[in-house]
Amino acid sequence: MKLYEEKYALMINESTFNKKVGKNIKRYRLLYSANVSDMTQSDLAKKIGVSVSLIGGLESEKMSQGISLYNLYKISEVLKVPINKFFE
């Protein structure tokens, strides 16, 4: 059991992971807005084909909304950010 505990000691829980990804989606969306062109939650939702409530839920600090890898990929393409940046 000790080996299992050591191997997974660095893992974060799902809620913390989802909040980190959502915080970075918001960060890069706002950077895109400041440096390229205005990008609201509604604009981003339309471009990737999801609801505005999904984007709002992802960016919310109070919620822990998950996202599929495919939708995260689409967000990375729209915002022109390598997908790995959302996990940092």
N, C-alpha and C positions, 0 to 999 in steps of 0.2 A: 504494500500500500504506500509506503514511503516514496518509492520511485515514481509512482503515479502522481503523488502530491507535488514532488519536486518538478516533474515534467510540466505540469499545468499551473504552477504557482504564478507564472507571469501573465496568464490569460486574464482578460478583463471580462466582466459579465456583459450579457447581451444589451442591457439597458445603457450601460456606459458606452459601449461600442456604437450603438445606434445614435446616441446623443453626439458623439464625436463626429460621426459621418455627417449628421444633420447640421452641426455647427459649421463644418467645413463647406457644405453645400451653400449655406448662407454666406459664408465668408467669400467664396469664389464668385458667387452670383453678384455680390455687392462690388467686388473688385472689377468684375466684368462691366458692371454699370458705370463705375467711375472711370474706367480706362478705355472702353470700347463703345458701348451703346447701352442705353437704359435697358435693364432687364428686371422686370417685376416678377413676383411669384407667378402671377397670371401668365406673363409672357413665357416663362420657362415651362410651365405646365402645358401650354399650348404647343410649344416646340417639341416636347417629348411625348405628347399624347396621354397625359395623366390629368387628374383633377387638381385644381388649385388647393383643395383641402389636403391632398397628399403632400404637396410642397410645403404648405404651412405646417403640417404635422411634423415633417422632417426637420424643419428649421426651428421648431418650437423648443425652448429650453425646458419646458414643463412636461413635454410628452417624450415618449421613447418609440418613435415610429420607425419600423424597419423598411428596407427598400430592396428590391431585387437587383441582382448584379446587372441585368440588362438595362434597367432604368437608370442605374448609376452610370453605366457606360454611356447611355444617351445624354445624360447631364454633362458628363465629362467632354463629350464631343461638342455639345452646344456651347459650353463655357470655355472650350479650348484649354482644358486642364487635364494633365495625365491622371488616370483613374487612381493611381496610388496616392496622390496628394490628399484624397478624401479620407484616408486612413491614418494620416499623420497627426 
